[in-house]
Amino acid sequence: MGRTKHPKKEIEEALKHAESQGWMIKEGGSHAWGKIYCPFNDNECRCGEFCITSVWSTPKSPTNHASQLCRVVDNCARQREKLEADKEQAQ
């Protein structure tokens, strides 16, 4: 079963970006709409602080929060390693 859409379109687009990179999205939580989880989830990624980021329901600026979520996904250390390895194999 698929997840429900986030009510803010900017954040929904960021969540789609995260899903396209293999990140898992879990809805629910105490104060958050949900959380996104890195597909690698190991000690080497993010200095041992497993990649987990909260997704807020009603942030003050949905555009800024969406940008923050995309930055987390795009700057994942393991994700960058994987992309570099894929580039090397393609050459």
N, CA, C and O atoms as a CHARMM CRD file, in Angstrom:
* protein
*
  364
    1    1 MET  N      0.84100  -1.17400   0.00000 PROA 1      0.00000
    2    1 MET  CA     0.00000   0.00000   0.00000 PROA 1      0.00000
    3    1 MET  C      0.88700   1.23900   0.00000 PROA 1      0.00000
    4    1 MET  O      1.87300   1.29400   0.73600 PROA 1      0.00000
    5    2 GLY  N      0.55200   2.22100  -0.80800 PROA 2      0.00000
    6    2 GLY  CA     1.33100   3.44800  -0.90700 PROA 2      0.00000
    7    2 GLY  C      1.06700   4.37500   0.26000 PROA 2      0.00000
    8    2 GLY  O      0.11800   4.19700   1.02400 PROA 2      0.00000
    9    3 ARG  N      1.91700   5.35300   0.37800 PROA 3      0.00000
   10    3 ARG  CA     1.76400   6.32000   1.45800 PROA 3      0.00000
   11    3 ARG  C      0.80100   7.42100   1.02400 PROA 3      0.00000
   12    3 ARG  O      0.51200   7.58400  -0.16100 PROA 3      0.00000
   13    4 THR  N      0.31500   8.16600   2.00100 PROA 4      0.00000
   14    4 THR  CA    -0.53300   9.31000   1.66700 PROA 4      0.00000
   15    4 THR  C      0.36000  10.47700   1.24800 PROA 4      0.00000
   16    4 THR  O      1.52500  10.55000   1.64100 PROA 4      0.00000
   17    5 LYS  N     -0.18700  11.37000   0.46100 PROA 5      0.00000
   18    5 LYS  CA     0.57500  12.52600   0.01600 PROA 5      0.00000
   19    5 LYS  C      0.72800  13.52400   1.15800 PROA 5      0.00000
   20    5 LYS  O     -0.14700  13.65600   2.01400 PROA 5      0.00000
   21    6 HSD  N      1.85300  14.21800   1.14900 PROA 6      0.00000
   22    6 HSD  CA     2.05300  15.29500   2.11600 PROA 6      0.00000
   23    6 HSD  C      1.16800  16.46100   1.68600 PROA 6      0.00000
   24    6 HSD  O      1.03900  16.71900   0.48900 PROA 6      0.00000
   25    7 PRO  N      0.55700  17.17000   2.63100 PROA 7      0.00000
   26    7 PRO  CA    -0.35700  18.26300   2.26500 PROA 7      0.00000
   27    7 PRO  C      0.32100  19.46100   1.58300 PROA 7      0.00000
   28    7 PRO  O     -0.35200  20.24000   0.90800 PROA 7      0.00000
   29    8 LYS  N      1.62600  19.61800   1.74800 PROA 8      0.00000
   30    8 LYS  CA     2.34000  20.73400   1.11400 PROA 8      0.00000
   31    8 LYS  C      3.01900  20.21400  -0.15100 PROA 8      0.00000
   32    8 LYS  O      3.82700  19.28700  -0.09300 PROA 8      0.00000
   33    9 LYS  N      2.68400  20.81800  -1.29800 PROA 9      0.00000
   34    9 LYS  CA     3.17400  20.29900  -2.58500 PROA 9      0.00000
   35    9 LYS  C      4.69400  20.32500  -2.68800 PROA 9      0.00000
   36    9 LYS  O      5.28000  19.42000  -3.28100 PROA 9      0.00000
   37   10 GLU  N      5.35100  21.34600  -2.12100 PROA 10     0.00000
   38   10 GLU  CA     6.81100  21.42800  -2.18400 PROA 10     0.00000
   39   10 GLU  C      7.46100  20.25500  -1.44700 PROA 10     0.00000
   40   10 GLU  O      8.44000  19.67300  -1.91300 PROA 10     0.00000
   41   11 ILE  N      6.90000  19.92900  -0.30400 PROA 11     0.00000
   42   11 ILE  CA     7.44600  18.82900   0.49400 PROA 11     0.00000
   43   11 ILE  C      7.13800  17.49100  -0.17600 PROA 11     0.00000
   44   11 ILE  O      7.96100  16.57600  -0.13900 PROA 11     0.00000
   45   12 GLU  N      5.97700  17.37300  -0.77800 PROA 12     0.00000
   46   12 GLU  CA     5.64000  16.14500  -1.50700 PROA 12     0.00000
   47   12 GLU  C      6.65100  15.89600  -2.62900 PROA 12     0.00000
   48   12 GLU  O      7.06800  14.75900  -2.84700 PROA 12     0.00000
   49   13 GLU  N      7.04300  16.94800  -3.33500 PROA 13     0.00000
   50   13 GLU  CA     8.05200  16.80000  -4.40100 PROA 13     0.00000
   51   13 GLU  C      9.38900  16.35000  -3.82300 PROA 13     0.00000
   52   13 GLU  O     10.07300  15.51500  -4.41500 PROA 13     0.00000
   53   14 ALA  N      9.76200  16.89800  -2.67100 PROA 14     0.00000
   54   14 ALA  CA    11.01000  16.48400  -2.01400 PROA 14     0.00000
   55   14 ALA  C     10.93400  15.02200  -1.58600 PROA 14     0.00000
   56   14 ALA  O     11.92600  14.29700  -1.67000 PROA 14     0.00000
   57   15 LEU  N      9.76800  14.58800  -1.13000 PROA 15     0.00000
   58   15 LEU  CA     9.59400  13.18800  -0.73400 PROA 15     0.00000
   59   15 LEU  C      9.69400  12.25700  -1.94200 PROA 15     0.00000
   60   15 LEU  O     10.25700  11.16600  -1.84900 PROA 15     0.00000
   61   16 LYS  N      9.14700  12.69200  -3.06600 PROA 16     0.00000
   62   16 LYS  CA     9.27300  11.89700  -4.30200 PROA 16     0.00000
   63   16 LYS  C     10.73600  11.78200  -4.71600 PROA 16     0.00000
   64   16 LYS  O     11.18100  10.73000  -5.17600 PROA 16     0.00000
   65   17 HSD  N     11.48800  12.88600  -4.54500 PROA 17     0.00000
   66   17 HSD  CA    12.91800  12.85700  -4.85000 PROA 17     0.00000
   67   17 HSD  C     13.62700  11.84900  -3.94500 PROA 17     0.00000
   68   17 HSD  O     14.45400  11.06600  -4.41200 PROA 17     0.00000
   69   18 ALA  N     13.30300  11.87000  -2.65600 PROA 18     0.00000
   70   18 ALA  CA    13.91600  10.93600  -1.71200 PROA 18     0.00000
   71   18 ALA  C     13.59600   9.48900  -2.09500 PROA 18     0.00000
   72   18 ALA  O     14.47200   8.62500  -2.06900 PROA 18     0.00000
   73   19 GLU  N     12.34700   9.23600  -2.44500 PROA 19     0.00000
   74   19 GLU  CA    11.96000   7.87900  -2.85700 PROA 19     0.00000
   75   19 GLU  C     12.71100   7.44200  -4.10400 PROA 19     0.00000
   76   19 GLU  O     13.08100   6.27400  -4.22800 PROA 19     0.00000
   77   20 SER  N     12.93800   8.36400  -5.02700 PROA 20     0.00000
   78   20 SER  CA    13.64900   8.01400  -6.26000 PROA 20     0.00000
   79   20 SER  C     15.10600   7.64400  -5.98300 PROA 20     0.00000
   80   20 SER  O     15.74000   6.95800  -6.78500 PROA 20     0.00000
   81   21 GLN  N     15.63100   8.09900  -4.85200 PROA 21     0.00000
   82   21 GLN  CA    17.00300   7.78200  -4.46200 PROA 21     0.00000
   83   21 GLN  C     17.05700   6.58300  -3.52000 PROA 21     0.00000
   84   21 GLN  O     18.12100   6.25700  -2.99300 PROA 21     0.00000
   85   22 GLY  N     15.92600   5.93000  -3.30500 PROA 22     0.00000
   86   22 GLY  CA    15.89000   4.72300  -2.47900 PROA 22     0.00000
   87   22 GLY  C     15.57000   4.94900  -1.01400 PROA 22     0.00000
   88   22 GLY  O     15.57200   4.00100  -0.22900 PROA 22     0.00000
   89   23 TRP  N     15.30000   6.17300  -0.63700 PROA 23     0.00000
   90   23 TRP  CA    14.99100   6.45400   0.76400 PROA 23     0.00000
   91   23 TRP  C     13.59400   5.93900   1.09800 PROA 23     0.00000
   92   23 TRP  O     12.68800   5.98000   0.26500 PROA 23     0.00000
   93   24 MET  N     13.43400   5.45100   2.33500 PROA 24     0.00000
   94   24 MET  CA    12.15200   4.92900   2.79800 PROA 24     0.00000
   95   24 MET  C     11.44300   6.02600   3.59000 PROA 24     0.00000
   96   24 MET  O     12.06500   6.74200   4.37400 PROA 24     0.00000
   97   25 ILE  N     10.15600   6.14500   3.37700 PROA 25     0.00000
   98   25 ILE  CA     9.35800   7.15200   4.07100 PROA 25     0.00000
   99   25 ILE  C      8.35000   6.43800   4.96700 PROA 25     0.00000
  100   25 ILE  O      7.57800   5.59000   4.51800 PROA 25     0.00000
  101   26 LYS  N      8.38200   6.80700   6.24700 PROA 26     0.00000
  102   26 LYS  CA     7.41100   6.26800   7.19800 PROA 26     0.00000
  103   26 LYS  C      6.60600   7.42500   7.74900 PROA 26     0.00000
  104   26 LYS  O      7.15700   8.39700   8.26500 PROA 26     0.00000
  105   27 GLU  N      5.31000   7.30700   7.63400 PROA 27     0.00000
  106   27 GLU  CA     4.41600   8.34200   8.16200 PROA 27     0.00000
  107   27 GLU  C      4.18400   8.11700   9.64400 PROA 27     0.00000
  108   27 GLU  O      4.30100   7.00500  10.15800 PROA 27     0.00000
  109   28 GLY  N      3.85000   9.21400  10.31300 PROA 28     0.00000
  110   28 GLY  CA     3.50800   9.12800  11.72700 PROA 28     0.00000
  111   28 GLY  C      4.66100   9.55600  12.61400 PROA 28     0.00000
  112   28 GLY  O      5.79200   9.72300  12.15900 PROA 28     0.00000
  113   29 GLY  N      4.36000   9.72500  13.84600 PROA 29     0.00000
  114   29 GLY  CA     5.33700  10.18900  14.81700 PROA 29     0.00000
  115   29 GLY  C      4.66600  11.16100  15.76000 PROA 29     0.00000
  116   29 GLY  O      3.50300  11.52000  15.57200 PROA 29     0.00000
  117   30 SER  N      5.38200  11.57800  16.75300 PROA 30     0.00000
  118   30 SER  CA     4.76000  12.43800  17.74800 PROA 30     0.00000
  119   30 SER  C      4.44800  13.82600  17.18900 PROA 30     0.00000
  120   30 SER  O      3.28200  14.21600  17.13600 PROA 30     0.00000
  121   31 HSD  N      5.46000  14.57000  16.77500 PROA 31     0.00000
  122   31 HSD  CA     5.21800  15.92300  16.28000 PROA 31     0.00000
  123   31 HSD  C      5.44800  16.04300  14.78100 PROA 31     0.00000
  124   31 HSD  O      5.14800  17.08000  14.18900 PROA 31     0.00000
  125   32 ALA  N      5.96800  15.01600  14.17400 PROA 32     0.00000
  126   32 ALA  CA     6.31000  15.07700  12.75800 PROA 32     0.00000
  127   32 ALA  C      5.24100  14.38200  11.91100 PROA 32     0.00000
  128   32 ALA  O      4.51000  13.52200  12.40200 PROA 32     0.00000
  129   33 TRP  N      5.16200  14.76400  10.64300 PROA 33     0.00000
  130   33 TRP  CA     4.28900  14.08300   9.69300 PROA 33     0.00000
  131   33 TRP  C      4.82500  12.67700   9.45300 PROA 33     0.00000
  132   33 TRP  O      4.07500  11.72200   9.25300 PROA 33     0.00000
  133   34 GLY  N      6.15500  12.58900   9.48000 PROA 34     0.00000
  134   34 GLY  CA     6.80700  11.30200   9.26900 PROA 34     0.00000
  135   34 GLY  C      8.30900  11.46900   9.27600 PROA 34     0.00000
  136   34 GLY  O      8.82500  12.51000   9.68400 PROA 34     0.00000
  137   35 LYS  N      9.02300  10.43100   8.81700 PROA 35     0.00000
  138   35 LYS  CA    10.47900  10.46400   8.75000 PROA 35     0.00000
  139   35 LYS  C     10.93300   9.82400   7.45300 PROA 35     0.00000
  140   35 LYS  O     10.25200   8.96500   6.89300 PROA 35     0.00000
  141   36 ILE  N     12.11300  10.26200   6.97800 PROA 36     0.00000
  142   36 ILE  CA    12.72800   9.59900   5.83700 PROA 36     0.00000
  143   36 ILE  C     13.98600   8.90000   6.33900 PROA 36     0.00000
  144   36 ILE  O     14.70900   9.42300   7.18600 PROA 36     0.00000
  145   37 TYR  N     14.23300   7.70200   5.79700 PROA 37     0.00000
  146   37 TYR  CA    15.34300   6.86300   6.23200 PROA 37     0.00000
  147   37 TYR  C     16.25900   6.54600   5.06300 PROA 37     0.00000
  148   37 TYR  O     15.80300   6.16400   3.98500 PROA 37     0.00000
  149   38 CYS  N     17.54000   6.70600   5.28600 PROA 38     0.00000
  150   38 CYS  CA    18.55800   6.40300   4.28600 PROA 38     0.00000
  151   38 CYS  C     18.51400   4.91600   3.93500 PROA 38     0.00000
  152   38 CYS  O     18.33400   4.08200   4.82200 PROA 38     0.00000
  153   39 PRO  N     18.67500   4.57000   2.65400 PROA 39     0.00000
  154   39 PRO  CA    18.65500   3.15800   2.27100 PROA 39     0.00000
  155   39 PRO  C     19.87900   2.39500   2.75600 PROA 39     0.00000
  156   39 PRO  O     19.83700   1.16800   2.84700 PROA 39     0.00000
  157   40 PHE  N     20.96500   3.09100   3.06900 PROA 40     0.00000
  158   40 PHE  CA    22.19500   2.42400   3.47700 PROA 40     0.00000
  159   40 PHE  C     22.22000   2.15100   4.97100 PROA 40     0.00000
  160   40 PHE  O     22.62000   1.06500   5.39100 PROA 40     0.00000
  161   41 ASN  N     21.80100   3.11600   5.78300 PROA 41     0.00000
  162   41 ASN  CA    21.61100   2.96000   7.22000 PROA 41     0.00000
  163   41 ASN  C     22.74700   2.19200   7.89700 PROA 41     0.00000
  164   41 ASN  O     22.52000   1.13000   8.47500 PROA 41     0.00000
  165   42 ASP  N     23.96200   2.72500   7.82600 PROA 42     0.00000
  166   42 ASP  CA    25.08300   2.07200   8.49500 PROA 42     0.00000
  167   42 ASP  C     25.93500   3.07800   9.26000 PROA 42     0.00000
  168   42 ASP  O     25.70000   4.28400   9.18000 PROA 42     0.00000
  169   43 ASN  N     26.92100   2.58400   9.99800 PROA 43     0.00000
  170   43 ASN  CA    27.73700   3.43800  10.85500 PROA 43     0.00000
  171   43 ASN  C     28.60500   4.41900  10.08200 PROA 43     0.00000
  172   43 ASN  O     28.96000   5.46800  10.61900 PROA 43     0.00000
  173   44 GLU  N     28.95400   4.11200   8.84800 PROA 44     0.00000
  174   44 GLU  CA    29.82100   4.97900   8.06200 PROA 44     0.00000
  175   44 GLU  C     29.08000   6.20600   7.52800 PROA 44     0.00000
  176   44 GLU  O     29.68900   7.24400   7.26900 PROA 44     0.00000
  177   45 CYS  N     27.80000   6.08200   7.37100 PROA 45     0.00000
  178   45 CYS  CA    27.00600   7.14900   6.79400 PROA 45     0.00000
  179   45 CYS  C     26.66200   8.18500   7.86400 PROA 45     0.00000
  180   45 CYS  O     26.23100   7.83300   8.96100 PROA 45     0.00000
  181   46 ARG  N     26.85200   9.44600   7.54200 PROA 46     0.00000
  182   46 ARG  CA    26.53700  10.55900   8.44800 PROA 46     0.00000
  183   46 ARG  C     27.25800  10.42600   9.78500 PROA 46     0.00000
  184   46 ARG  O     26.66600  10.65400  10.84000 PROA 46     0.00000
  185   47 CYS  N     28.51500  10.06200   9.74000 PROA 47     0.00000
  186   47 CYS  CA    29.35000   9.99200  10.94500 PROA 47     0.00000
  187   47 CYS  C     28.72000   9.10500  12.02500 PROA 47     0.00000
  188   47 CYS  O     28.83000   9.40300  13.21400 PROA 47     0.00000
  189   48 GLY  N     28.07200   8.03300  11.61900 PROA 48     0.00000
  190   48 GLY  CA    27.49500   7.09700  12.57700 PROA 48     0.00000
  191   48 GLY  C     26.12100   7.47500  13.08700 PROA 48     0.00000
  192   48 GLY  O     25.55600   6.73900  13.89600 PROA 48     0.00000
  193   49 GLU  N     25.56100   8.58900  12.65100 PROA 49     0.00000
  194   49 GLU  CA    24.22900   8.99800  13.09500 PROA 49     0.00000
  195   49 GLU  C     23.20200   8.59300  12.05800 PROA 49     0.00000
  196   49 GLU  O     22.58400   9.47000  11.45300 PROA 49     0.00000
  197   50 PHE  N     22.99400   7.33900  11.82800 PROA 50     0.00000
  198   50 PHE  CA    22.14500   6.83100  10.75700 PROA 50     0.00000
  199   50 PHE  C     21.24800   7.90300  10.15400 PROA 50     0.00000
  200   50 PHE  O     20.65200   8.70400  10.87400 PROA 50     0.00000
  201   51 CYS  N     21.15900   7.91300   8.86000 PROA 51     0.00000
  202   51 CYS  CA    20.40900   8.95400   8.14300 PROA 51     0.00000
  203   51 CYS  C     18.91000   8.82900   8.38800 PROA 51     0.00000
  204   51 CYS  O     18.22200   8.01800   7.76900 PROA 51     0.00000
  205   52 ILE  N     18.44100   9.63400   9.28700 PROA 52     0.00000
  206   52 ILE  CA    17.01000   9.72300   9.56800 PROA 52     0.00000
  207   52 ILE  C     16.68000  11.20900   9.69100 PROA 52     0.00000
  208   52 ILE  O     17.34200  11.93600  10.43200 PROA 52     0.00000
  209   53 THR  N     15.67700  11.65000   8.97800 PROA 53     0.00000
  210   53 THR  CA    15.29400  13.05200   9.02900 PROA 53     0.00000
  211   53 THR  C     13.78600  13.16900   9.19100 PROA 53     0.00000
  212   53 THR  O     13.02400  12.46700   8.52600 PROA 53     0.00000
  213   54 SER  N     13.36900  14.05200  10.06700 PROA 54     0.00000
  214   54 SER  CA    11.94200  14.28300  10.28400 PROA 54     0.00000
  215   54 SER  C     11.34600  15.12300   9.16100 PROA 54     0.00000
  216   54 SER  O     11.98300  16.02800   8.62200 PROA 54     0.00000
  217   55 VAL  N     10.12000  14.79500   8.83200 PROA 55     0.00000
  218   55 VAL  CA     9.35100  15.55900   7.84800 PROA 55     0.00000
  219   55 VAL  C      8.22100  16.22200   8.62500 PROA 55     0.00000
  220   55 VAL  O      7.36200  15.54700   9.19300 PROA 55     0.00000
  221   56 TRP  N      8.23300  17.54900   8.64000 PROA 56     0.00000
  222   56 TRP  CA     7.24300  18.28000   9.42300 PROA 56     0.00000
  223   56 TRP  C      5.92600  18.42900   8.66500 PROA 56     0.00000
  224   56 TRP  O      5.90200  18.50600   7.43700 PROA 56     0.00000
  225   57 SER  N      4.84900  18.46700   9.41600 PROA 57     0.00000
  226   57 SER  CA     3.51100  18.60800   8.83300 PROA 57     0.00000
  227   57 SER  C      3.27200  20.00800   8.30500 PROA 57     0.00000
  228   57 SER  O      2.86700  20.19100   7.15700 PROA 57     0.00000
  229   58 THR  N      3.52400  20.99100   9.14800 PROA 58     0.00000
  230   58 THR  CA     3.23900  22.38500   8.79800 PROA 58     0.00000
  231   58 THR  C      4.43600  23.25700   9.12900 PROA 58     0.00000
  232   58 THR  O      4.39800  24.02400  10.09200 PROA 58     0.00000
  233   59 PRO  N      5.50800  23.14700   8.33600 PROA 59     0.00000
  234   59 PRO  CA     6.67300  23.99000   8.61700 PROA 59     0.00000
  235   59 PRO  C      6.36400  25.45500   8.33500 PROA 59     0.00000
  236   59 PRO  O      5.44700  25.76800   7.57700 PROA 59     0.00000
  237   60 LYS  N      7.12700  26.34100   8.94200 PROA 60     0.00000
  238   60 LYS  CA     6.93100  27.77800   8.73700 PROA 60     0.00000
  239   60 LYS  C      7.09100  28.12200   7.26200 PROA 60     0.00000
  240   60 LYS  O      6.33000  28.91700   6.71000 PROA 60     0.00000
  241   61 SER  N      8.10200  27.50600   6.62600 PROA 61     0.00000
  242   61 SER  CA     8.31900  27.71800   5.19700 PROA 61     0.00000
  243   61 SER  C      8.41700  26.35700   4.50300 PROA 61     0.00000
  244   61 SER  O      9.46500  25.71400   4.56600 PROA 61     0.00000
  245   62 PRO  N      7.35100  25.90900   3.84700 PROA 62     0.00000
  246   62 PRO  CA     7.39400  24.61900   3.15700 PROA 62     0.00000
  247   62 PRO  C      8.50400  24.53800   2.11300 PROA 62     0.00000
  248   62 PRO  O      9.09600  23.47700   1.91700 PROA 62     0.00000
  249   63 THR  N      8.78800  25.65200   1.44500 PROA 63     0.00000
  250   63 THR  CA     9.83700  25.66100   0.43300 PROA 63     0.00000
  251   63 THR  C     11.20600  25.40600   1.06300 PROA 63     0.00000
  252   63 THR  O     11.99400  24.61600   0.54400 PROA 63     0.00000
  253   64 ASN  N     11.48400  26.07100   2.17500 PROA 64     0.00000
  254   64 ASN  CA    12.76100  25.86500   2.85600 PROA 64     0.00000
  255   64 ASN  C     12.87900  24.44600   3.40700 PROA 64     0.00000
  256   64 ASN  O     13.94400  23.83400   3.32400 PROA 64     0.00000
  257   65 HSD  N     11.80400  23.92900   3.96300 PROA 65     0.00000
  258   65 HSD  CA    11.84200  22.56700   4.50600 PROA 65     0.00000
  259   65 HSD  C     12.05500  21.55600   3.38200 PROA 65     0.00000
  260   65 HSD  O     12.80800  20.59700   3.55000 PROA 65     0.00000
  261   66 ALA  N     11.40800  21.75600   2.25400 PROA 66     0.00000
  262   66 ALA  CA    11.59800  20.86600   1.10400 PROA 66     0.00000
  263   66 ALA  C     13.04800  20.90800   0.62900 PROA 66     0.00000
  264   66 ALA  O     13.62500  19.87100   0.30100 PROA 66     0.00000
  265   67 SER  N     13.63500  22.10000   0.59300 PROA 67     0.00000
  266   67 SER  CA    15.04200  22.23400   0.19600 PROA 67     0.00000
  267   67 SER  C     15.95200  21.50300   1.17300 PROA 67     0.00000
  268   67 SER  O     16.92100  20.85900   0.77000 PROA 67     0.00000
  269   68 GLN  N     15.63700  21.60600   2.45000 PROA 68     0.00000
  270   68 GLN  CA    16.42800  20.92800   3.46900 PROA 68     0.00000
  271   68 GLN  C     16.36500  19.41300   3.27600 PROA 68     0.00000
  272   68 GLN  O     17.38500  18.73100   3.36900 PROA 68     0.00000
  273   69 LEU  N     15.17600  18.89000   3.00800 PROA 69     0.00000
  274   69 LEU  CA    15.03200  17.44700   2.79500 PROA 69     0.00000
  275   69 LEU  C     15.83300  16.99500   1.57700 PROA 69     0.00000
  276   69 LEU  O     16.49000  15.95400   1.61600 PROA 69     0.00000
  277   70 CYS  N     15.78100  17.77000   0.50000 PROA 70     0.00000
  278   70 CYS  CA    16.54500  17.42400  -0.70600 PROA 70     0.00000
  279   70 CYS  C     18.04100  17.47100  -0.43000 PROA 70     0.00000
  280   70 CYS  O     18.79000  16.63500  -0.93400 PROA 70     0.00000
  281   71 ARG  N     18.48300  18.43900   0.36500 PROA 71     0.00000
  282   71 ARG  CA    19.90500  18.53000   0.71600 PROA 71     0.00000
  283   71 ARG  C     20.36000  17.30500   1.49700 PROA 71     0.00000
  284   71 ARG  O     21.44800  16.78100   1.25600 PROA 71     0.00000
  285   72 VAL  N     19.53700  16.84800   2.42700 PROA 72     0.00000
  286   72 VAL  CA    19.87900  15.66200   3.21300 PROA 72     0.00000
  287   72 VAL  C     20.05500  14.46500   2.28100 PROA 72     0.00000
  288   72 VAL  O     21.02700  13.71800   2.39300 PROA 72     0.00000
  289   73 VAL  N     19.11900  14.29100   1.37200 PROA 73     0.00000
  290   73 VAL  CA    19.18300  13.16400   0.43300 PROA 73     0.00000
  291   73 VAL  C     20.39600  13.29500  -0.47900 PROA 73     0.00000
  292   73 VAL  O     21.14600  12.33400  -0.65600 PROA 73     0.00000
  293   74 ASP  N     20.59300  14.46100  -1.05200 PROA 74     0.00000
  294   74 ASP  CA    21.67700  14.65500  -2.02300 PROA 74     0.00000
  295   74 ASP  C     23.06100  14.62700  -1.39200 PROA 74     0.00000
  296   74 ASP  O     24.03600  14.30600  -2.07300 PROA 74     0.00000
  297   75 ASN  N     23.17000  14.95600  -0.10400 PROA 75     0.00000
  298   75 ASN  CA    24.47100  14.98200   0.55300 PROA 75     0.00000
  299   75 ASN  C     24.77600  13.74100   1.37000 PROA 75     0.00000
  300   75 ASN  O     25.73900  13.72700   2.13700 PROA 75     0.00000
  301   76 CYS  N     23.98700  12.71900   1.22000 PROA 76     0.00000
  302   76 CYS  CA    24.24000  11.46500   1.92300 PROA 76     0.00000
  303   76 CYS  C     25.59000  10.90300   1.46000 PROA 76     0.00000
  304   76 CYS  O     25.81500  10.72400   0.26300 PROA 76     0.00000
  305   77 ALA  N     26.47500  10.62900   2.40500 PROA 77     0.00000
  306   77 ALA  CA    27.82100  10.16100   2.08300 PROA 77     0.00000
  307   77 ALA  C     27.78700   8.85500   1.28800 PROA 77     0.00000
  308   77 ALA  O     28.51000   8.71800   0.30100 PROA 77     0.00000
  309   78 ARG  N     26.97900   7.91800   1.69500 PROA 78     0.00000
  310   78 ARG  CA    26.89900   6.62800   0.99000 PROA 78     0.00000
  311   78 ARG  C     26.30400   6.79600  -0.40100 PROA 78     0.00000
  312   78 ARG  O     26.72500   6.12000  -1.34000 PROA 78     0.00000
  313   79 GLN  N     25.33700   7.68300  -0.54000 PROA 79     0.00000
  314   79 GLN  CA    24.72500   7.92800  -1.84000 PROA 79     0.00000
  315   79 GLN  C     25.76600   8.47900  -2.81100 PROA 79     0.00000
  316   79 GLN  O     25.81300   8.08500  -3.97600 PROA 79     0.00000
  317   80 ARG  N     26.59900   9.39600  -2.31800 PROA 80     0.00000
  318   80 ARG  CA    27.64900   9.96100  -3.17200 PROA 80     0.00000
  319   80 ARG  C     28.65800   8.90100  -3.58200 PROA 80     0.00000
  320   80 ARG  O     29.08400   8.86400  -4.73700 PROA 80     0.00000
  321   81 GLU  N     29.04600   8.03600  -2.64500 PROA 81     0.00000
  322   81 GLU  CA    29.98200   6.94300  -2.96400 PROA 81     0.00000
  323   81 GLU  C     29.39900   6.04600  -4.04100 PROA 81     0.00000
  324   81 GLU  O     30.09900   5.65200  -4.97300 PROA 81     0.00000
  325   82 LYS  N     28.12700   5.72500  -3.91500 PROA 82     0.00000
  326   82 LYS  CA    27.46800   4.85100  -4.88600 PROA 82     0.00000
  327   82 LYS  C     27.45200   5.50300  -6.26900 PROA 82     0.00000
  328   82 LYS  O     27.72800   4.84200  -7.26900 PROA 82     0.00000
  329   83 LEU  N     27.13000   6.79200  -6.32800 PROA 83     0.00000
  330   83 LEU  CA    27.10000   7.49700  -7.60800 PROA 83     0.00000
  331   83 LEU  C     28.47800   7.53200  -8.25400 PROA 83     0.00000
  332   83 LEU  O     28.60400   7.34800  -9.46500 PROA 83     0.00000
  333   84 GLU  N     29.52200   7.77100  -7.44200 PROA 84     0.00000
  334   84 GLU  CA    30.88300   7.79200  -7.97700 PROA 84     0.00000
  335   84 GLU  C     31.28900   6.41700  -8.49800 PROA 84     0.00000
  336   84 GLU  O     31.92000   6.31500  -9.55000 PROA 84     0.00000
  337   85 ALA  N     30.92700   5.35100  -7.76300 PROA 85     0.00000
  338   85 ALA  CA    31.24600   3.99400  -8.19900 PROA 85     0.00000
  339   85 ALA  C     30.51300   3.65900  -9.49700 PROA 85     0.00000
  340   85 ALA  O     31.07100   3.01500 -10.38500 PROA 85     0.00000
  341   86 ASP  N     29.26900   4.09700  -9.59800 PROA 86     0.00000
  342   86 ASP  CA    28.49800   3.84900 -10.82700 PROA 86     0.00000
  343   86 ASP  C     29.11200   4.57400 -12.02700 PROA 86     0.00000
  344   86 ASP  O     29.12900   4.04500 -13.13900 PROA 86     0.00000
  345   87 LYS  N     29.61700   5.79800 -11.79100 PROA 87     0.00000
  346   87 LYS  CA    30.26800   6.54900 -12.86900 PROA 87     0.00000
  347   87 LYS  C     31.53100   5.84100 -13.33600 PROA 87     0.00000
  348   87 LYS  O     31.79200   5.76300 -14.53700 PROA 87     0.00000
  349   88 GLU  N     32.32600   5.31900 -12.38700 PROA 88     0.00000
  350   88 GLU  CA    33.56600   4.62500 -12.72400 PROA 88     0.00000
  351   88 GLU  C     33.28200   3.35400 -13.52200 PROA 88     0.00000
  352   88 GLU  O     34.01100   3.03600 -14.46100 PROA 88     0.00000
  353   89 GLN  N     32.23700   2.63300 -13.15600 PROA 89     0.00000
  354   89 GLN  CA    31.88600   1.40400 -13.86900 PROA 89     0.00000
  355   89 GLN  C     31.40000   1.71500 -15.27900 PROA 89     0.00000
  356   89 GLN  O     31.61200   0.92700 -16.20100 PROA 89     0.00000
  357   90 ALA  N     30.75500   2.84800 -15.44300 PROA 90     0.00000
  358   90 ALA  CA    30.22700   3.22500 -16.76600 PROA 90     0.00000
  359   90 ALA  C     31.34900   3.60300 -17.73900 PROA 90     0.00000
  360   90 ALA  O     31.17600   3.53700 -18.95600 PROA 90     0.00000
  361   91 GLN  N     32.49900   3.99900 -17.18700 PROA 91     0.00000
  362   91 GLN  CA    33.60900   4.43500 -18.04900 PROA 91     0.00000
  363   91 GLN  C     34.42600   3.30100 -18.54600 PROA 91     0.00000
  364   91 GLN  O     35.39200   3.51100 -19.28100 PROA 91     0.00000
